[in-house]
Amino acid sequence: MILAEDEIDLGTDHSGIMVLGDDLEAGTPLVDVLPLVDEVIELETTPNRPDLLSVYGVAREVAALFGGELAPWPGTDPPMAGDEPVDVRIGDFEGCPRYVGRLFCDVRIAPSPVWLKARLLAAGMRPISNVVDVTNYAMLALGNPLHAFDFDKLAGGRIVVRRAHPGEEIRTLDGQVRKLDPRDLMIADGERAIALAGIMGGEETEVTDATTNVLLEAANFEPVTILKTSERLGLRTEGSNRWEKGVDPYLAPQAAALATQLIVELTGARWTGDTDVHGELPPRPVVHFRPQRANELIGLEIPEDEQRGILEPLGFDVAEDFAVAVPTWRARDVTREVDVVEEVARFRLDDVPFTLPVRREMFGRLSKEQRLRRTLEDVLVGAGFSEAYTSSLVAEDQRDDALRLPIPLTAEAGVLRTTLVPSLAEAAERNREAGNDDVALFEIARVYLPSGEQLPEERWRLGAVVDGGYARAKTAVDLIYAALKIEEPVERGRVEGSHPGRTAVLPEGWIGQLLRGGWGAFELDLAALAAAMPEHVEYQDVIGFPAVRQDLAFIVPEAVTARELADAMRAAAGSDLREVAVFDEYRSPELGEGRKSVAFSVAFQSPLRTLTDEDAAALRARIVAALAERFGAELRA
């Protein structure tokens, strides 16, 4: 069998075949010769545990959990082959508390051995060369990112850690020219910036096949500085992911030792120089711990010796009086007594009994906003709608000033939406394409309106999309307003993306028929609905006297709305006009240019007596007179 590296996932090279040693017998299984079969455990860690972003950190945790013996730190310094000076200067100890620099001469750059390539590929990293692969391997093993510079390309043979100069630029290893900010922490030589500290190296000092002398960096960087630079530049790497969570400043020398051992073994290099520049490193935090307090919080009686036996394998030093010295790799995470209690508790979680909180009081009720949301959900579900959940992040928004994320997760999730309907329309279209009929979706969620400030204005909205066009959307809104006991002052309006002749606006939102897909849609502001809801609903007795029903049609100017006519009718007739409903709108040249006919169905009814035809005629006359005076209306029928 003839195979290249990339065909068996042992590298990226496809230029030639792999050549095995002559000492292998024919018929030997390939799996016995090459690391083809390996088990890879994929772990998901929480942001407060950067120590678990390494094989050794996970091994330490597993040894403590299962009572195993933890192996010593990997990596041993080989004998030095010289005593050359390594010039490292730190100009910002706050951003870089420690910098270990090591010099290697007579380095032979070549591909890494198969075992190293296989381990890097299994961890999701691309093998590059023996020196670069060693830095990545040491990072995966111990959790401290490293970097290698071509020493001969360093101006003055010097490393300077400083903040960026105004207007300074650097071309990083990915070929991008990046403009720097004075807040960015840089690695520089005697003349220029050569790397983004903790994030990515520069192209000018990259290790290449021609490199013979290497300067190894094993440093420690302050997390927030690295995080801000990474976010501003939109540049995340394996190294920045670890630095921004916090790396143990005492780990750098051990990472340097492991890398030194491997560089000497794999490249034939001579280790000729070493320096460790650092400021005052933080001492180990000491937390006063009470075992009895731990028992009270956990709900179990755990003997003191057992608690001590849990903490010590994790790296905690427990004194006789239970003053607990926190290991340096947990110094950012464990700072209080309750944090130490949590370390004990997680080893006995399966034994903690299930209990409910003791309920001593019986009070509390839903807020007005909570009652509103539940009412809306009940009404719409009863009307045949299904609740949907769509993303608050969209590709584009109707508003040009919508808030854009500086570093979007994907191109389709880069803008905070200002409206719910477009997302619901997309979901409805997917349902239609899948063959679903009578689609009706609603969502209660936040929108994010530009405020002119750093943060947007967040408002709760109800949005819905439904088959059946404007009529069905209007019916749903009618049901909502009836359930909330709110007047529904609908007026003709315009909304982007909605049919201009089939769109209505309300004080709380809008109703319309979308141009795309013909969907009926509406969107209402929950705060406005809550403000319009009456605090108390007053009972009105049912009128036992019959109503007198009539149809009235008026010829009015085109600009007059049915809403204006209905309000004027109610004002003229008073409380005896119980119902007003539009049932027809008619246009014809016979009516005159710029005029239309609007027909209403009305009901006259009194709570005191049965109205006669003469009473109804008098009310009708008052309505006709009022509309003629205000709008120039003519009674058509």
DALIN-V583892 format. One line per field, one symbol per residue. ss: DSSP state (2 for helix, 1 for strand, 0 for the rest). phi: phi as a letter, one per 40 degrees, with the letter a starting at -180 (. if undefined). burial: I if it has 9 or more other C-alpha atoms within 8 Angstrom, else O. A space follows every 10 residues. Layout:
ss: ???
phi: ???
burial: ???
//
This chain:
ss: 0000222200 0000000000 0000000002 2200000000 0000000002 2200222222 2222220000 0000000000 0001001111 0000000111 1111100000 0002222222 2200000002 2222222222 2200001111 2220222111 1110000011 1100001110 0000111100 0011110001 1122200000 0001111111 0022222222 2220000222 2220000000 0222222222 2222222001 1111111100 0000011100 2222222200 0002222222 2220001100 0011100222 0000002222 2222200022 2000000000 0000000222 2222222222 2200011000 0011000000 0001000000 0000110000 2222222222 2220000001 1111111110 0000001111 1111110022 2222222222 2222000000 1100000111 1111110011 1111000001 1111122222 2200000000 0000000111 1111111000 0222222222 2222221111 1111110022 2000111111 1111000000 0022222222 2222222222 2001100
phi: .bbcdccbfb ibcbcaccbc ccccccgcdc ccbbccbacb ccbbbcccbc cccacccccc cccccbgccc ccdchbcccc biaccbcbbb cacccbcaac bbbbbfcbca ccccccdccc cccgbccbad cccccccccc cbgbcbabbc cccccgfbbb cacccdgcba ccccgccbcc bdcccbbbbc bacbacdgba ccccbccbcc cbbbbcbbbb bccccccccc cccgbbbdcc dcccchbdcc cdcccccccc dcccccbgcb cbaaabbacc cccccbbcbb dcccccccgb cbdccccccc cccchccbcc cgcbcccccb cccbbbcccc dccccccbcc ccccbbcccb bbahaccccc cccccccccc cccgcbcbbb ccbbcabccc cdcbccbcca ccbbbccbac cdcccccccc ccccgcbfca bbabacbbcd bgbcbcccbc bbbabachgc dccccccdcc ccccgbcbcc bcabbdgbcc cbbbbbdcia babcccggcc aaabcccccc cccccbcccb cccccccbba bbbbcbcdcc cccccccccc cccgccccbb acbabbbadc chcgbabbbb bbbcabcbac cccccccccc cccccccccc bgcbcca
burial: OOOIIIOIII IIOIOOIOOO OOOOOOOOOO OOOOIOOOOO OOOOOOOOII IIIIIIIIII IIIIOOOOOO OOOOIOOOOI OOOOOIOIII OIIOIIIIII IIIIIIIIIO OIOIOIIIOI IOOOOIIOII IIIIIIIIII IIIIIIIIII IIOIIOIIII IIIIOOOIII IIIOOOOIOI IOOIIIIIII OOIIIIIIII IIIOIIIOOO IIIIIIIIII IIIOIIIOII IIOOOIOOII IIIIIIIIIO IIIIIIIIII IIIIOOIIII IIIIIOIIOO OOOIIOIOIO IOOIIOOIOO OOOOOOIIOI IIIIOIIIOO OIIIIIIIOI IOOIIOIOII IOIIIOOOOO OIOOOOOOOO OOOOOOOOIO IIIOIIIOII IOOOIIIOOO OOIIIOIOOO OIIOOOOOOO OOIIIIIIOI IOIIIOOIIO IIOOOOOOII IIIIOIIIII OOOOOIOOII IIIIIIIIII OIIIOIIIII IIIOIIOOOO IOOIIOOIIO OIIIIIOIII IIIIIOOIII IIIIIIIIII OOIOOOOOOO OOOOIOIIOO IIIIIIIOOI OOIOIIOIII OIIOOOIIOI OIOOOOOOOO IOOOIIIIII IIIIIIOOOI IOOOOIOOII OIIIOIIIOO IIIIIOO
//
